[in-house]
Amino acid sequence: MAASTETTDKGIGLAIAFAVVAVLGAFAMFAGAPNIEAAWGFAAAVLFGGLAVAAIHAYWG
């Protein structure tokens, strides 16, 4: 049985969606600089940035 070589754009779409949320988290980190909100913004930026990279790896080739 031959391996499937078709590709989808699902990984790109998920990566863009996660990257947008990561950028929003970075803005939250910048806006809440001296408070605990900065930590939550950093956590969101790192988490969704990692998910954006994982989405590309999961669905690409």
C-alpha positions in Angstrom: 0.0 0.0 0.0 1.4 3.4 -1.0 1.9 6.1 1.5 -0.4 9.1 1.2 1.4 12.2 0.0 -1.5 14.7 0.2 -1.0 17.7 2.4 -3.5 20.0 4.0 -3.4 23.6 5.2 -4.8 22.6 8.7 -1.3 22.9 10.3 -0.8 26.4 8.8 -4.2 27.6 10.0 -3.8 26.2 13.5 -0.3 27.7 13.7 -1.6 31.2 12.7 -4.4 31.0 15.2 -2.0 29.9 18.0 0.5 32.6 17.0 -2.2 35.3 17.2 -3.0 34.2 20.7 0.7 34.1 21.6 1.1 37.7 20.4 -2.0 38.7 22.5 -0.3 37.1 25.4 2.9 39.0 24.7 0.9 42.2 24.7 -0.7 41.3 28.0 2.7 40.7 29.4 3.8 44.1 28.2 0.7 45.8 29.5 0.7 44.2 33.0 4.4 44.7 33.5 4.8 45.0 37.3 1.8 42.9 38.3 0.9 39.2 38.1 -0.9 39.7 34.8 2.6 39.9 33.2 3.3 36.4 34.4 0.0 35.1 32.9 0.7 36.9 29.6 4.2 35.3 29.5 2.7 31.9 30.2 0.1 32.3 27.4 2.8 33.6 25.0 5.1 30.6 25.6 2.3 28.0 25.7 0.6 29.1 22.5 3.9 29.8 20.7 4.9 26.2 21.4 1.5 25.0 20.2 2.0 27.0 17.0 5.2 25.2 16.3 3.7 21.8 17.3 0.8 22.3 14.9 3.2 22.8 12.0 5.1 19.7 12.9 2.0 17.6 13.5 0.3 18.3 10.2 3.2 19.1 7.8 4.5 16.2 5.8 
